[in-house]
Amino acid sequence: ISYDPNLRLPLWSSADDARDGILSIWETADVIKISEEEVSFLTKGEDPYDDSVIKKLMHPNLKLLLVTEGPEGCRYYSKEFNGRVGGLKVNAVDTTGAGDAFVAGILSQLSVDFSLLQDEGRLKEALKFANVCGALTVTERGAIPALPTRQQVVDALTKVVA
């Protein structure tokens, strides 16, 4: 089960209701993706860059917690390891859908091989793929039309490495 709370406070009657609602299903997820802002919100203002704060959001069944940082990339946390994967710098036109594209990218990689969660090197490669999915999405307008194809992501990864 993958969970991206995608916090939108105007949809809730109060911040406390939003926090309670988001956390009410937190422990059912195997993979959670949150933004820096959502870390601060869920921890009532704690530092989203402090690993000890992030680790408070872990639960016993969680396989992977991802914290997205826009163009800076993402951080990853599992029971075995944690770290950071840098992002791809692009000229952003519209950030709508970047997080969704990131999640689609990592889930597409996990659907092929869930065991990459036990191999930090392979996980980092999968997260590079996810970061590029998000980066390419912001280069065009519209969440759905801007989603890249697998080949576009692979081509972008090839250019970054070359």
DRENNU-924631 format. One record per residue (C-alpha): x, y, z; residue number from 1. Coordinates in nm, 4 decimals. Example, Ala and Ser with C-alpha at 12.3 -4.5 7.8 and 13.67 -1.06 7.14 Angstrom:
REM residues 2
+----------+----------+----------+-----+
!     east !    north !       up ! num !
+----------+----------+----------+-----+
!   1.2300 !  -0.4500 !   0.7800 !   1 !
!   1.3670 !  -0.1060 !   0.7140 !   2 !
+----------+----------+----------+-----+
REM end
This chain:
REM residues 162
+----------+----------+----------+-----+
!     east !    north !       up ! num !
+----------+----------+----------+-----+
!   0.0000 !   0.0000 !   0.0000 !   1 !
!   0.1369 !   0.3360 !  -0.1045 !   2 !
!   0.0262 !   0.6572 !   0.0664 !   3 !
!   0.0758 !   1.0195 !  -0.0364 !   4 !
!  -0.1382 !   1.2371 !   0.1915 !   5 !
!  -0.1121 !   1.5343 !  -0.0472 !   6 !
!  -0.2110 !   1.7841 !   0.2225 !   7 !
!  -0.4687 !   2.0403 !   0.1130 !   8 !
!  -0.5807 !   2.2255 !   0.4273 !   9 !
!  -0.8794 !   2.4017 !   0.2636 !  10 !
!  -1.0390 !   2.0586 !   0.2191 !  11 !
!  -1.0446 !   2.0014 !   0.5953 !  12 !
!  -1.2512 !   2.1670 !   0.8676 !  13 !
!  -0.9356 !   2.2336 !   1.0706 !  14 !
!  -0.5638 !   2.1619 !   1.0775 !  15 !
!  -0.6162 !   1.9202 !   1.3664 !  16 !
!  -0.8803 !   1.7298 !   1.1680 !  17 !
!  -0.6405 !   1.7104 !   0.8723 !  18 !
!  -0.3571 !   1.5815 !   1.0899 !  19 !
!  -0.5841 !   1.3276 !   1.2605 !  20 !
!  -0.7294 !   1.2154 !   0.9269 !  21 !
!  -0.3913 !   1.1731 !   0.7640 !  22 !
!  -0.2479 !   0.9851 !   1.0601 !  23 !
!  -0.5583 !   0.7665 !   1.0998 !  24 !
!  -0.4438 !   0.5441 !   0.8123 !  25 !
!  -0.0689 !   0.6081 !   0.8407 !  26 !
!   0.0147 !   0.2667 !   0.9822 !  27 !
!  -0.1562 !   0.0780 !   0.6984 !  28 !
!   0.0987 !   0.1950 !   0.4392 !  29 !
!   0.4058 !   0.0077 !   0.3187 !  30 !
!   0.5434 !   0.3084 !   0.1284 !  31 !
!   0.4744 !   0.6699 !   0.2271 !  32 !
!   0.5699 !   0.9814 !   0.0325 !  33 !
!   0.5514 !   1.3183 !   0.2059 !  34 !
!   0.6928 !   1.6627 !   0.1377 !  35 !
!   0.9077 !   1.8728 !   0.3683 !  36 !
!   0.6024 !   2.0871 !   0.4453 !  37 !
!   0.3983 !   1.7800 !   0.5358 !  38 !
!   0.6704 !   1.6652 !   0.7773 !  39 !
!   0.6481 !   2.0001 !   0.9572 !  40 !
!   0.2689 !   1.9862 !   0.9565 !  41 !
!   0.2429 !   1.6286 !   1.0867 !  42 !
!   0.5033 !   1.6870 !   1.3593 !  43 !
!   0.3485 !   2.0199 !   1.4630 !  44 !
!   0.6380 !   2.2341 !   1.3467 !  45 !
!   0.9397 !   2.0130 !   1.4034 !  46 !
!   1.2423 !   2.0420 !   1.1739 !  47 !
!   1.1760 !   1.8465 !   0.8515 !  48 !
!   1.5529 !   1.8146 !   0.7906 !  49 !
!   1.6238 !   1.6420 !   1.1231 !  50 !
!   1.6504 !   1.2656 !   1.0747 !  51 !
!   1.5288 !   1.2017 !   1.4297 !  52 !
!   1.2063 !   1.3896 !   1.3466 !  53 !
!   1.1560 !   1.1810 !   1.0327 !  54 !
!   1.2187 !   0.8596 !   1.2228 !  55 !
!   0.9290 !   0.9478 !   1.4559 !  56 !
!   0.7031 !   0.9074 !   1.1524 !  57 !
!   0.8190 !   0.5501 !   1.0915 !  58 !
!   0.5939 !   0.2629 !   1.1973 !  59 !
!   0.6741 !  -0.1095 !   1.2369 !  60 !
!   0.5285 !  -0.2209 !   0.9018 !  61 !
!   0.6631 !   0.0688 !   0.6958 !  62 !
!   0.9041 !  -0.0431 !   0.4249 !  63 !
!   0.9962 !   0.3004 !   0.2868 !  64 !
!   0.9354 !   0.6610 !   0.3871 !  65 !
!   1.0169 !   0.9194 !   0.1208 !  66 !
!   1.0499 !   1.2923 !   0.1804 !  67 !
!   1.0439 !   1.4954 !  -0.1388 !  68 !
!   1.2331 !   1.8219 !  -0.1631 !  69 !
!   1.1364 !   1.9538 !  -0.5061 !  70 !
!   1.4378 !   2.0247 !  -0.7267 !  71 !
!   1.6728 !   1.9095 !  -0.4496 !  72 !
!   1.5526 !   1.5506 !  -0.4886 !  73 !
!   1.4392 !   1.3299 !  -0.2035 !  74 !
!   1.5399 !   1.1580 !   0.1164 !  75 !
!   1.4628 !   0.7946 !   0.1875 !  76 !
!   1.4229 !   0.6052 !   0.5146 !  77 !
!   1.3843 !   0.2343 !   0.5739 !  78 !
!   1.4623 !   0.0067 !   0.8669 !  79 !
!   1.8014 !  -0.0761 !   0.7123 !  80 !
!   1.9267 !   0.2563 !   0.5748 !  81 !
!   1.8526 !   0.6161 !   0.4924 !  82 !
!   1.9996 !   0.8791 !   0.2653 !  83 !
!   1.9424 !   1.1341 !  -0.0064 !  84 !
!   1.9147 !   1.1246 !  -0.3839 !  85 !
!   1.9694 !   1.4499 !  -0.5702 !  86 !
!   1.7172 !   1.5888 !  -0.8120 !  87 !
!   1.7399 !   1.6948 !  -1.1731 !  88 !
!   1.7505 !   2.0726 !  -1.2190 !  89 !
!   1.5083 !   2.1897 !  -1.4880 !  90 !
!   1.3247 !   2.5068 !  -1.5861 !  91 !
!   0.9931 !   2.4671 !  -1.4069 !  92 !
!   0.6812 !   2.5807 !  -1.5925 !  93 !
!   0.4108 !   2.4255 !  -1.3702 !  94 !
!   0.4759 !   2.2214 !  -1.0556 !  95 !
!   0.1309 !   2.0609 !  -1.0622 !  96 !
!   0.1667 !   1.6842 !  -1.0665 !  97 !
!   0.5361 !   1.6638 !  -0.9755 !  98 !
!   0.4714 !   1.4643 !  -0.6591 !  99 !
!   0.2290 !   1.2345 !  -0.8370 ! 100 !
!   0.4843 !   1.1729 !  -1.1129 ! 101 !
!   0.7505 !   1.1015 !  -0.8496 ! 102 !
!   0.5233 !   0.8465 !  -0.6799 ! 103 !
!   0.4358 !   0.6885 !  -1.0146 ! 104 !
!   0.8076 !   0.6623 !  -1.0898 ! 105 !
!   0.9028 !   0.4869 !  -0.7681 ! 106 !
!   0.5968 !   0.2598 !  -0.7744 ! 107 !
!   0.6722 !   0.1582 !  -1.1328 ! 108 !
!   1.0186 !   0.0529 !  -1.0190 ! 109 !
!   0.8895 !  -0.1294 !  -0.7103 ! 110 !
!   0.6247 !  -0.3116 !  -0.9149 ! 111 !
!   0.9009 !  -0.4655 !  -1.1254 ! 112 !
!   1.1199 !  -0.5606 !  -0.8295 ! 113 !
!   1.0033 !  -0.5034 !  -0.4716 ! 114 !
!   1.3291 !  -0.6546 !  -0.3440 ! 115 !
!   1.5153 !  -0.3357 !  -0.4393 ! 116 !
!   1.4048 !  -0.2148 !  -0.0944 ! 117 !
!   1.6746 !  -0.4437 !   0.0506 ! 118 !
!   1.9520 !  -0.3054 !  -0.1717 ! 119 !
!   2.0403 !   0.0583 !  -0.1097 ! 120 !
!   2.2240 !   0.0995 !  -0.4385 ! 121 !
!   1.9319 !  -0.0286 !  -0.6433 ! 122 !
!   1.6882 !   0.1763 !  -0.4360 ! 123 !
!   1.8900 !   0.4907 !  -0.5102 ! 124 !
!   1.8774 !   0.4135 !  -0.8833 ! 125 !
!   1.4992 !   0.3701 !  -0.8610 ! 126 !
!   1.4717 !   0.7005 !  -0.6769 ! 127 !
!   1.6792 !   0.8737 !  -0.9464 ! 128 !
!   1.4206 !   0.7465 !  -1.1931 ! 129 !
!   1.1385 !   0.8813 !  -0.9723 ! 130 !
!   1.3123 !   1.2178 !  -0.9323 ! 131 !
!   1.3449 !   1.2516 !  -1.3095 ! 132 !
!   0.9751 !   1.1655 !  -1.3493 ! 133 !
!   0.8892 !   1.4567 !  -1.1203 ! 134 !
!   1.1410 !   1.6910 !  -1.2836 ! 135 !
!   1.0208 !   1.6268 !  -1.6379 ! 136 !
!   0.6604 !   1.6802 !  -1.5310 ! 137 !
!   0.7272 !   2.0376 !  -1.4168 ! 138 !
!   0.8690 !   2.1347 !  -1.7571 ! 139 !
!   0.5197 !   2.1376 !  -1.9118 ! 140 !
!   0.1744 !   2.2607 !  -1.8127 ! 141 !
!  -0.0891 !   2.0322 !  -1.6662 ! 142 !
!  -0.0530 !   1.7363 !  -1.4336 ! 143 !
!  -0.1647 !   1.4642 !  -1.6742 ! 144 !
!  -0.0393 !   1.5925 !  -2.0130 ! 145 !
!   0.3032 !   1.6630 !  -1.8643 ! 146 !
!   0.3623 !   1.3105 !  -1.7339 ! 147 !
!   0.6683 !   1.1673 !  -1.9111 ! 148 !
!   0.6852 !   0.8328 !  -2.0820 ! 149 !
!   0.9278 !   0.5695 !  -1.9559 ! 150 !
!   1.1475 !   0.6362 !  -2.2613 ! 151 !
!   1.1606 !   1.0101 !  -2.1890 ! 152 !
!   1.2764 !   0.9336 !  -1.8342 ! 153 !
!   1.5372 !   0.6841 !  -1.9550 ! 154 !
!   1.6626 !   0.9366 !  -2.2146 ! 155 !
!   1.6902 !   1.2081 !  -1.9488 ! 156 !
!   1.8771 !   0.9731 !  -1.7157 ! 157 !
!   2.1170 !   0.8854 !  -1.9975 ! 158 !
!   2.1875 !   1.2568 !  -2.0623 ! 159 !
!   2.2510 !   1.3200 !  -1.6914 ! 160 !
!   2.4981 !   1.0309 !  -1.6702 ! 161 !
!   2.6732 !   1.1120 !  -2.0007 ! 162 !
+----------+----------+----------+-----+
REM end
